[in-house]
Amino acid sequence: MPGRILIVEDEVVVAMYIETVLETFGYDVVAIVTNGADAIDMVRDEDIDLVLMDINIEGDIDGIETTRRLKGFSEVPVLYVSAYIDKETIARASSTNPAGYLSKPFKNKELRMKIESIIGS
């Protein structure tokens, strides 16, 4: 069974691109959501193997706070995929014990390697 991945990304074009790339790699994209509340609901309701989490997302909580809340009830790994790579953001993100961090723009090969190292191929 292919890995089931949730994409949390508020830029529709970016999310659709990531979905296409993941499907090319053979992964199953469960959903694309744009905010933390929907991400939390999806993780509660669906069998998800990995969350690709942008940091700057819609809604009241950012991707880092969303991850912190997910960790309160789930062991699903979170891979941050974000353009924000300043020291403060990385320190905040690291405090959530993510499975990894990939900065935008990324190469498809880098994304695949990160995912395979987290959930396998």
KEGUKOL-479823 format. One line per 10 residues: number of its first residue (from 1); for each residue x, y, z of N, C-alpha, C, O, CB. Coordinates in steps of 0.001 Angstrom, whole numbers, plus 500000, padded with zeros to 6 digits. Glycine has a CB too. Example, Ala and Ser with C-alpha at 12.3 -4.5 7.8 and 13.67 -1.06 7.14 Angstrom:
KEGUKOL-479823
1 = 513190:494310:507800:512300:495500:507800:513200:496700:507800:514236:496681:508465:511308:495527:509046 ~ 512850:497750:507080:513670:498940:507140:512900:500030:507870:513409:501138:508039:514084:499402:505725
//
This chain:
KEGUKOL-479823
1 = 500847:498806:500000:500000:500000:500000:500880:501241:500000:501820:501339:500790:499043:500007:501225 ~ 500580:502191:499115:501398:503408:499083:501202:504224:500357:500179:504118:501034:501051:504262:497847 ~ 502201:505036:500665:502082:505912:501817:500954:506900:501622:500768:507448:500536:503386:506645:502070 ~ 500201:507124:502693:499079:508069:502651:499546:509393:503244:499926:509462:504413:497830:507514:503430 ~ 499513:510439:502430:500099:511724:502809:499044:512824:502813:498222:512923:501903:501242:512093:501858 ~ 499087:513644:503854:498252:514837:503959:499126:516044:503647:500209:516197:504211:497595:514961:505382 ~ 498655:516894:502753:499363:518132:502412:498660:519288:503099:497459:519494:502921:499420:518353:500862 ~ 499420:520045:503890:498884:521248:504539:499616:522432:503922:500762:522721:504264:499066:521207:506124 ~ 498931:523109:503007:499540:524163:502200:498446:525113:501752:497436:524682:501195:500307:523574:500975 ~ 498642:526420:501995:497589:527369:501642:497750:527986:500252:496862:528707:499798:497546:528459:502659
11 = 498841:527723:499584:499002:528194:498208:498561:527070:497280:499237:526049:497156:500489:528628:497912 ~ 497420:527272:496632:496783:526220:495847:497701:525671:494758:497786:524456:494578:495509:526744:495223 ~ 498379:526539:494042:499254:526087:492953:500381:525215:493501:500709:524184:492914:499840:527296:492187 ~ 500966:525619:494611:502036:524839:495237:501496:523488:495703:502129:522454:495490:502654:525614:496428 ~ 500336:523503:496335:499740:522259:496829:499449:521294:495690:499709:520097:495808:498455:522553:497602 ~ 498918:521801:494598:498599:520948:493456:499877:520382:492829:499905:519234:492385:497793:521736:492405 ~ 500915:521187:492800:502197:520707:492270:502738:519576:493147:503154:518536:492637:503227:521868:492188 ~ 502732:519780:494457:503224:518755:495375:502389:517484:495227:502937:516382:495216:503187:519264:496840 ~ 501079:517628:495114:500210:516466:494938:500599:515679:493690:500704:514453:493734:498741:516902:494850 ~ 500813:516378:492584:501194:515724:491330:502522:514984:491480:502663:513847:491031:501291:516756:490193
21 = 503484:515634:492110:504798:515008:492325:504656:513755:493183:505223:512712:492856:505778:516005:492994 ~ 503906:513849:494273:503735:512701:495164:503054:511539:494456:503445:510385:494631:502929:513102:496393 ~ 502052:511837:493670:501350:510783:492942:502269:510131:491908:502186:508926:491671:500095:511350:492257 ~ 503143:510930:491296:504138:510384:490368:505061:509405:491083:505483:508404:490504:504961:511518:489728 ~ 505369:509695:492333:506227:508816:493136:505476:507588:493640:506089:506670:494185:506803:509586:494320 ~ 504164:507560:493464:503379:506415:493895:502722:506564:495253:502179:505597:495786:504232:505228:493913 ~ 502762:507760:495821:502110:507992:497109:500653:508379:496904:500273:508869:495841:502846:509087:497900 ~ 499850:508155:497923:498428:508484:497904:498225:509769:498696:498452:509797:499905:497564:507317:498491 ~ 497799:510830:498022:497500:512091:498707:496073:511997:499233:495112:511983:498464:497678:513335:497746 ~ 495954:511935:500555:494655:511793:501200:493825:513059:501004:492635:512993:500698:494825:511488:502699
31 = 494468:514206:501183:493772:515491:501048:494787:516617:501020:495949:516454:501393:492760:515703:502202 ~ 494306:517761:500567:495034:519016:500672:494176:519918:501535:493009:520154:501219:495335:519660:499256 ~ 494739:520426:502621:494026:521375:503470:494862:522640:503605:496078:522619:503415:493719:520760:504868 ~ 494194:523742:503936:494872:525037:503953:495076:525614:505348:495692:526670:505497:494101:526010:503133 ~ 494560:524927:506378:494663:525492:507728:494847:524393:508770:494632:523212:508500:493414:526324:508058 ~ 495247:524810:509951:495547:523880:511024:494345:523097:511521:494455:521903:511800:496147:524614:512153 ~ 493202:523753:511635:492007:523063:512143:491627:521893:511240:491302:520808:511723:490825:524045:512257 ~ 491670:522119:509933:491342:521034:509002:492396:519936:509045:492068:518756:508922:491209:521575:507575 ~ 493656:520313:509220:494729:519317:509323:494510:518422:510538:494649:517202:510453:496108:520007:509412 ~ 494170:519032:511659:493922:518273:512892:492751:517313:512688:492825:516150:513083:493635:519232:514082
41 = 491675:517794:512074:490517:516937:511807:490896:515762:510905:490475:514632:511151:489387:517753:511161 ~ 491679:516021:509874:492069:514955:508944:492900:513888:509648:492695:512693:509432:492855:515537:507761 ~ 493833:514316:510483:494672:513344:511188:493829:512522:512158:494084:511333:512349:495816:514057:511944 ~ 492838:513145:512762:491941:512407:513672:491081:511391:512916:490837:510287:513404:491033:513387:514436 ~ 490627:511777:511722:489628:510994:511004:490184:510002:509988:489494:509051:509620:488712:511910:510313 ~ 491401:510203:509534:491957:509387:508454:493208:508646:508907:493853:509031:509883:492278:510259:507241 ~ 493539:507589:508193:494778:506853:508413:495847:507527:507555:495893:507336:506339:494621:505313:508056 ~ 496703:508315:508198:497707:509102:507478:499092:508675:507939:499346:508514:509132:497496:510632:507707 ~ 499992:508492:506958:501356:508060:507253:502327:509217:507414:503360:509075:508068:501846:507151:506169 ~ 502004:510365:506821:502908:511510:506848:502121:512784:506576:501203:512798:505756:504049:511341:505815
51 = 502491:513854:507275:501927:515181:507012:503033:516062:506452:504083:516222:507074:501306:515812:508311 ~ 502793:516635:505271:503686:517655:504725:503105:518989:505154:502021:519368:504712:503828:517552:503142 ~ 503819:519701:506010:503280:520883:506684:504021:522156:506289:505221:522289:506532:503344:520699:508190 ~ 503295:523087:505680:503846:524426:505484:503749:525143:506826:502900:524801:507649:503080:525219:504341 ~ 504588:526108:507049:504552:526831:508326:503575:527997:508274:502819:528220:509219:505949:527341:508691 ~ 503588:528730:507184:502703:529877:507042:501431:529413:506338:501398:529301:505112:503397:531037:506251 ~ 500375:529140:507127:499120:528634:506578:497961:529522:507026:498119:530387:507887:498883:527168:507016 ~ 496803:529293:506430:495612:530066:506791:495148:529710:508201:495526:528677:508756:494477:529816:505777 ~ 494329:530581:508761:493701:530279:510042:494409:530898:511231:495365:531660:511089:493632:528809:510229 ~ 493909:530546:512413:494383:531139:513662:495712:530585:514139:496399:531235:514926:493367:530939:514725
61 = 496090:529397:513680:497351:528786:514126:498230:528469:512923:497737:528081:511864:497081:527499:514950 ~ 499525:528638:513098:500442:528349:512001:500780:526855:511981:500288:526086:512808:501730:529198:512131 ~ 501615:526460:511038:501968:525057:510896:502711:524490:512090:502579:523305:512398:502791:524874:509679 ~ 503484:525315:512762:504236:524849:513931:503274:524554:515084:503381:523509:515727:505294:525904:514361 ~ 502356:525450:515343:501368:525211:516408:500452:524045:516042:500055:523270:516913:500529:526484:516667 ~ 500118:523920:514775:499315:522782:514329:500041:521475:514630:499444:520525:515136:499006:522891:512820 ~ 501321:521436:514318:502125:520238:514589:502166:519943:516078:502033:518790:516488:503553:520407:514048 ~ 502347:520966:516883:502375:520794:518341:501065:520141:518816:501081:519244:519659:502592:522170:519053 ~ 499957:520595:518274:498656:520032:518660:498476:518607:518146:497908:517761:518836:497526:520914:518137 ~ 498960:518345:516937:498893:516973:516401:499654:515999:517294:499205:514880:517541:499461:516924:514968
71 = 500808:516443:517770:501646:515583:518605:500967:515244:519931:501360:514292:520607:502988:516258:518868 ~ 499952:516021:520300:499229:515755:521529:498368:514507:521471:498017:513952:522513:498380:516919:521866 ~ 498019:514051:520262:497157:512880:520164:497587:511887:519076:496963:510836:518926:495749:513324:519904 ~ 498635:512201:518322:499020:511333:517215:500536:511221:517114:501271:512133:517491:498440:511856:515898 ~ 500978:510097:516603:502407:509903:516355:502744:510083:514881:503846:509740:514454:502844:508518:516823 ~ 501806:510619:514096:502058:510795:512669:503281:511708:512478:503362:512771:513094:500799:511392:511953 ~ 504227:511297:511629:505387:512156:511388:504998:513383:510565:504123:513324:509701:506495:511371:510673 ~ 505674:514495:510859:505434:515749:510151:506737:516189:509499:507776:516291:510151:504889:516852:511114 ~ 506657:516445:508203:507783:516995:507450:507417:518428:507090:506475:518673:506336:508107:516136:506159 ~ 508183:519379:507645:507935:520781:507295:508463:521034:505890:509577:520639:505548:508605:521752:508324
81 = 507642:521700:505083:508034:522132:503749:507705:523614:503697:506546:523997:503539:507296:521308:502598 ~ 508731:524446:503832:508465:525870:503999:509580:526735:503438:510730:526308:503330:508261:526189:505457 ~ 509219:527949:503086:510203:528926:502635:510838:529653:503814:511816:530379:503642:509556:529931:501686 ~ 510287:529461:505009:510786:530156:506196:511917:529357:506826:511699:528294:507408:509650:530384:507221 ~ 513137:529893:506699:514290:529165:507224:515150:530029:508155:516331:529748:508361:515140:528647:506073 ~ 514545:531078:508712:515303:531898:509656:515492:531110:510956:514761:530160:511236:514577:533259:509927 ~ 516483:531527:511737:516848:530775:512949:515701:530635:513944:515508:529565:514520:518013:531445:513633 ~ 514948:531695:514147:513840:531652:515104:512773:530636:514670:512281:529856:515484:513210:533053:515253 ~ 512426:530657:513382:511422:529727:512872:511914:528289:512983:511163:527406:513398:511073:530056:511415 ~ 513154:528052:512620:513710:526702:512709:513744:526235:514160:513467:525068:514439:515123:526656:512100
91 = 514075:527119:515075:514086:526746:516503:512677:526381:516968:512491:525385:517667:514652:527907:517372 ~ 511687:527185:516582:510295:526869:516948:509863:525537:516341:509247:524708:517012:509342:527994:516482 ~ 510192:525343:515068:509815:524106:514382:510516:522908:515027:509897:521860:515212:510167:524190:512875 ~ 511766:523049:515363:512529:521952:515980:511940:521535:517313:512037:520371:517701:513983:522360:516172 ~ 511332:522474:518015:510753:522161:519325:509572:521195:519217:509133:520645:520227:510305:523444:520016 ~ 509049:520979:517996:507927:520053:517797:508406:518657:517400:507595:517773:517123:506980:520596:516727 ~ 509725:518463:517375:510307:517172:517027:509786:516646:515681:509221:515555:515611:510013:516160:518128 ~ 509983:517438:514612:509489:517007:513300:510325:515866:512729:511437:515599:513185:509486:518185:512324 ~ 509773:515209:511735:510507:514148:511037:511568:514745:510118:512512:514061:509722:509540:513262:510227 ~ 511407:516019:509782:512380:516677:508921:511911:518055:508503:510831:518513:508874:512655:515833:507698
101 = 512767:518705:507711:512507:520066:507263:513043:520183:505845:514200:519843:505597:513165:521130:508218 ~ 512237:520650:504922:512636:520842:503539:512286:522270:503157:511137:522693:503286:511944:519809:502589 ~ 513284:523011:502686:513007:524411:502359:512565:524547:500902:513054:523854:500010:514251:525283:502623 ~ 511626:525464:500699:511143:525791:499354:512074:526833:498756:512584:527678:499492:509664:526312:499384 ~ 512310:526805:497480:511903:525744:496565:512776:524506:496767:513943:524617:497142:511984:526227:495102 ~ 512215:523352:496521:512948:522100:496689:513004:521365:495353:512225:521634:494439:512288:521210:497780 ~ 513924:520454:495271:514001:519590:494101:513139:518358:494384:513096:517879:495517:515492:519190:493773 ~ 512466:517855:493379:511601:516691:493556:512363:515517:494160:511830:514783:494993:510987:516282:492222 ~ 513602:515346:493738:514432:514258:494256:514639:514401:495766:514620:513412:496498:515791:514230:493534 ~ 514837:515640:496224:515013:515885:497663:513745:515490:498427:513817:514859:499482:515358:517379:497926
111 = 512589:515869:497884:511319:515540:498526:511161:514029:498622:510807:513499:499675:510137:516158:497751 ~ 511423:513348:497528:511282:511891:497520:512209:511232:498541:511794:510334:499274:511572:511341:496122 ~ 513463:511681:498586:514421:511105:499518:513990:511323:500976:514118:510424:501808:515806:511709:499282 ~ 513488:512506:501270:513022:512792:502638:511863:511883:503005:511842:511292:504084:512598:514272:502777 ~ 510889:511774:502091:509710:510946:502382:510126:509486:502559:509685:508823:503498:508653:511073:501249 ~ 510971:508989:501662:511401:507595:501761:512140:507331:503073:512023:506250:503650:512297:507233:500575 ~ 512896:508320:503537:513629:508125:504792:512684:508114:505994:513026:507576:507047:514684:509225:504967 ~ 511506:508702:505840:510544:508771:506934:509573:507584:506908:509369:506922:507925:509766:510086:506865 ~ 508976:507319:505737:507944:506272:505686:508248:505155:504708:507477:504200:504604:506630:506878:505328 ~ 509345:505254:503997:509676:504219:503022:509065:504513:501663:508356:505503:501481:509208:502863:503515
121 = 509352:503638:500720:508878:503870:499351:507635:503061:499049:507103:503137:497941:509967:503530:498346
//
